[in-house]
Amino acid sequence: MAADTTQGTGQPTQPGKKRPRWLKGLIIGGIIAVVLLVGGPFVYINFIESTPPAELSVDTQASGAGGGTTSGSVDGTWKITSGSQAGYRVKEVLFGQSTTAVGRTSDVTGQMIISGTTVPTAGFTADMTTVASDQSQRDNQFRGRIMETSKYPTASFTLTKPIDLGSVPGAGEKKTYQATGDLTLHGVTKSVTIPLTTQRSGAQILISGQIPVVFADYNINNPSFSEIKTEDNGIMEVGLVFTKA
């Protein structure tokens, strides 16, 4: 004979109070949301988004530079040629997951003059309207509210103090020099001093460098947007290939 579970109430008793189905669904939904919030950015950054390209350097430029044989004097005018790049590197954080945003353009022009062991004149101009990364949304922000490339389509650097080479580097030799000049970015010009690494490669001269940029110094809006957060500074990097004119 089955035990009486009504205890005189006419209603069956429950050994434990069960949660309503809607409450279970809410709890499960909350767990899924947390997993997506934390795990989603991790999966995106580590498995979906492409790995940021390596920093521009004379080594990376040499791999794409043309050949030729080093011969004769280096005196004269050297012009920027194909294989040159300029762009930015900015650290991004998406829900606690860190990555590096990189955008570049190959539309770079300029020249330098070498006279004996001195570089009295040098400079470059980069087309900011063609800077591109691996994300179209990021590029739209860059060309729009961040850099306003319709108003300020170029960035440039002009040497204001001659560079003393000491001695002309030999074939394949790397040297680092300090270059002082005016950097114009987003319509604002500032005097900067940057280290430049140089190397003679065949009939070409390779130059690379990184210029720290505090956004507020150039009236640039912080690149942060939506869930993506950045610091208040970034890097402008260049990798230049020169051939004698």
C-alpha positions as CSV (number, residue, x, y, z in Angstrom):
1,M,0.0,0.0,0.0
2,A,1.4,3.4,-1.0
3,A,2.2,5.9,1.7
4,D,-0.1,8.9,2.1
5,T,1.7,12.1,0.9
6,T,-1.2,14.4,1.3
7,Q,-0.8,14.9,5.0
8,G,-4.5,15.7,5.3
9,T,-4.4,18.7,2.9
10,G,-5.7,17.0,-0.1
11,Q,-2.6,18.2,-2.1
12,P,0.5,16.1,-2.6
13,T,3.6,17.3,-0.7
14,Q,6.9,18.2,-2.5
15,P,10.2,16.9,-1.1
16,G,11.9,20.2,-2.3
17,K,10.8,23.4,-3.9
18,K,11.5,23.4,-7.6
19,R,12.6,26.4,-9.5
20,P,10.2,27.6,-12.2
21,R,11.2,26.9,-15.8
22,W,11.5,30.6,-16.6
23,L,14.0,31.1,-13.7
24,K,16.1,28.2,-15.0
25,G,16.1,29.7,-18.5
26,L,17.2,33.0,-17.0
27,I,20.1,31.5,-15.1
28,I,21.2,29.5,-18.1
29,G,20.9,32.5,-20.4
30,G,23.0,34.5,-17.9
31,I,25.7,31.9,-17.9
32,I,25.8,31.8,-21.7
33,A,26.1,35.6,-21.8
34,V,29.0,35.6,-19.4
35,V,30.8,32.9,-21.5
36,L,30.3,34.9,-24.7
37,L,31.3,38.1,-23.0
38,V,34.6,36.7,-21.7
39,G,35.3,33.8,-24.1
40,G,34.0,35.5,-27.3
41,P,36.8,38.2,-27.4
42,F,39.4,35.6,-26.5
43,V,38.3,33.3,-29.4
44,Y,38.1,36.3,-31.7
45,I,41.5,37.7,-30.9
46,N,43.4,34.5,-30.6
47,F,41.7,32.4,-33.3
48,I,39.8,34.6,-35.8
49,E,41.6,38.0,-36.0
50,S,44.9,37.8,-38.1
51,T,48.2,38.0,-36.3
52,P,49.5,41.6,-36.3
53,P,52.4,42.0,-38.8
54,A,55.9,42.4,-37.5
55,E,57.3,45.8,-36.8
56,L,58.8,47.6,-39.7
57,S,62.6,47.2,-39.7
58,V,65.5,47.2,-42.2
59,D,65.2,43.4,-42.0
60,T,61.6,43.3,-43.2
61,Q,62.3,46.0,-45.8
62,A,65.3,44.1,-47.1
63,S,63.1,41.1,-47.8
64,G,61.0,43.2,-50.2
65,A,63.7,45.4,-51.6
66,G,65.2,45.0,-55.0
67,G,68.7,43.8,-55.7
68,G,71.6,45.6,-57.4
69,T,75.2,46.1,-56.5
70,T,76.7,48.6,-54.2
71,S,79.2,50.7,-56.1
72,G,80.4,54.3,-56.3
73,S,79.9,57.2,-54.0
74,V,76.7,57.6,-51.9
75,D,76.9,61.4,-52.4
76,G,73.8,62.8,-54.1
77,T,70.0,62.6,-54.0
78,W,68.2,59.4,-53.0
79,K,64.5,59.0,-53.5
80,I,62.0,56.8,-51.8
81,T,60.9,53.9,-54.0
82,S,58.7,50.8,-54.0
83,G,58.8,48.6,-50.9
84,S,58.4,51.6,-48.6
85,Q,55.7,51.7,-46.0
86,A,54.4,53.9,-43.2
87,G,51.6,53.4,-40.7
88,Y,50.6,53.0,-37.1
89,R,50.7,50.4,-34.2
90,V,48.2,50.9,-31.4
91,K,47.5,48.5,-28.5
92,E,43.8,47.6,-28.1
93,V,41.9,45.9,-25.3
94,L,38.6,44.1,-26.0
95,F,36.9,43.0,-22.8
96,G,40.2,42.4,-21.1
97,Q,41.8,40.7,-24.1
98,S,44.8,42.5,-25.6
99,T,45.9,42.8,-29.2
100,T,47.7,45.2,-31.5
101,A,46.1,47.2,-34.2
102,V,48.3,47.8,-37.3
103,G,47.5,49.9,-40.3
104,R,49.8,50.7,-43.2
105,T,50.1,52.4,-46.6
106,S,52.7,51.9,-49.4
107,D,51.9,55.4,-50.7
108,V,55.0,57.1,-49.4
109,T,57.2,59.6,-51.2
110,G,60.3,61.7,-50.3
111,Q,64.0,61.9,-50.6
112,M,67.3,62.6,-48.8
113,I,70.5,64.2,-49.9
114,I,73.9,62.8,-48.7
115,S,76.9,65.1,-48.9
116,G,80.1,63.5,-47.7
117,T,79.4,62.2,-44.2
118,T,76.4,64.4,-43.7
119,V,72.7,64.2,-44.5
120,P,71.6,67.9,-44.7
121,T,68.2,67.3,-46.1
122,A,65.6,64.5,-45.8
123,G,61.9,63.9,-45.5
124,F,58.9,61.8,-46.4
125,T,55.2,62.2,-46.9
126,A,52.6,59.4,-46.3
127,D,49.2,59.3,-47.8
128,M,46.9,58.8,-44.8
129,T,43.8,58.2,-47.0
130,T,45.2,54.8,-48.1
131,V,46.2,53.5,-44.6
132,A,44.5,50.1,-44.1
133,S,44.4,47.4,-41.4
134,D,42.8,44.0,-41.4
135,Q,39.4,45.4,-40.2
136,S,37.2,47.7,-42.3
137,Q,35.4,49.0,-39.2
138,R,38.7,50.1,-37.7
139,D,39.7,51.7,-41.0
140,N,36.4,53.7,-41.2
141,Q,37.1,55.0,-37.7
142,F,40.7,55.9,-38.6
143,R,39.7,57.8,-41.8
144,G,36.7,59.4,-40.1
145,R,36.6,60.8,-36.5
146,I,40.2,59.8,-35.6
147,M,42.4,61.2,-38.4
148,E,39.8,63.1,-40.5
149,T,41.7,62.2,-43.6
150,S,39.4,64.3,-45.8
151,K,40.8,67.4,-44.0
152,Y,44.3,66.1,-43.3
153,P,45.2,63.6,-46.1
154,T,48.9,63.4,-45.4
155,A,51.5,63.0,-42.7
156,S,55.0,64.1,-43.1
157,F,58.5,64.4,-41.5
158,T,61.1,67.0,-42.5
159,L,64.6,66.9,-41.2
160,T,65.5,70.2,-39.5
161,K,69.0,69.3,-38.2
162,P,71.7,67.7,-40.4
163,I,72.6,64.1,-39.5
164,D,76.3,63.5,-39.0
165,L,77.0,60.0,-40.3
166,G,80.5,59.8,-38.8
167,S,81.5,57.5,-41.5
168,V,79.5,56.1,-44.4
169,P,78.2,52.6,-43.6
170,G,79.7,49.8,-45.6
171,A,77.6,47.3,-47.5
172,G,75.2,45.4,-45.2
173,E,76.3,47.4,-42.2
174,K,73.6,48.6,-39.8
175,K,73.8,51.9,-38.0
176,T,71.5,54.0,-35.8
177,Y,71.3,57.7,-36.0
178,Q,69.2,60.4,-34.2
179,A,67.1,62.4,-36.6
180,T,65.6,65.7,-35.5
181,G,62.8,67.2,-37.5
182,D,59.2,68.4,-37.8
183,L,56.4,65.8,-37.7
184,T,53.1,67.0,-39.2
185,L,50.2,64.8,-38.2
186,H,46.5,65.6,-38.3
187,G,47.4,69.2,-39.3
188,V,49.6,69.7,-36.2
189,T,53.4,70.1,-36.5
190,K,55.7,69.1,-33.6
191,S,59.5,68.9,-33.4
192,V,60.6,65.3,-32.6
193,T,63.9,63.4,-32.4
194,I,63.7,59.8,-33.4
195,P,66.3,56.9,-33.7
196,L,66.6,55.7,-37.3
197,T,68.2,52.4,-38.2
198,T,69.9,52.3,-41.6
199,Q,71.5,49.7,-43.8
200,R,73.0,49.6,-47.3
201,S,71.5,46.7,-49.2
202,G,72.7,46.3,-52.7
203,A,72.1,49.6,-54.6
204,Q,69.6,50.7,-52.0
205,I,69.6,52.3,-48.6
206,L,67.1,51.0,-46.1
207,I,65.8,53.1,-43.2
208,S,63.3,52.2,-40.4
209,G,62.1,54.0,-37.3
210,Q,59.3,54.4,-34.8
211,I,57.9,57.7,-33.7
212,P,55.9,57.7,-30.4
213,V,52.7,59.7,-30.8
214,V,50.6,61.0,-27.9
215,F,47.2,61.6,-29.5
216,A,46.3,64.7,-27.6
217,D,49.5,66.4,-28.8
218,Y,48.2,66.3,-32.3
219,N,44.5,66.9,-31.5
220,I,43.7,63.3,-32.4
221,N,40.6,61.8,-30.9
222,N,41.3,58.7,-28.8
223,P,40.8,55.7,-31.1
224,S,38.7,53.9,-28.6
225,F,35.2,53.0,-29.9
226,S,32.4,50.6,-28.8
227,E,33.9,47.8,-26.7
228,I,37.5,48.4,-28.0
229,K,39.6,50.5,-25.7
230,T,43.1,52.0,-26.5
231,E,45.7,53.9,-24.6
232,D,46.3,57.6,-25.1
233,N,49.3,57.0,-27.4
234,G,50.5,54.9,-30.2
235,I,53.4,54.4,-32.6
236,M,53.9,55.8,-36.1
237,E,56.4,53.5,-37.9
238,V,58.2,53.8,-41.2
239,G,60.2,51.4,-43.3
240,L,61.8,53.3,-46.3
241,V,63.7,52.1,-49.3
242,F,65.8,54.6,-51.1
243,T,67.5,54.4,-54.5
244,K,69.9,56.9,-56.0
245,A,68.2,59.4,-58.3
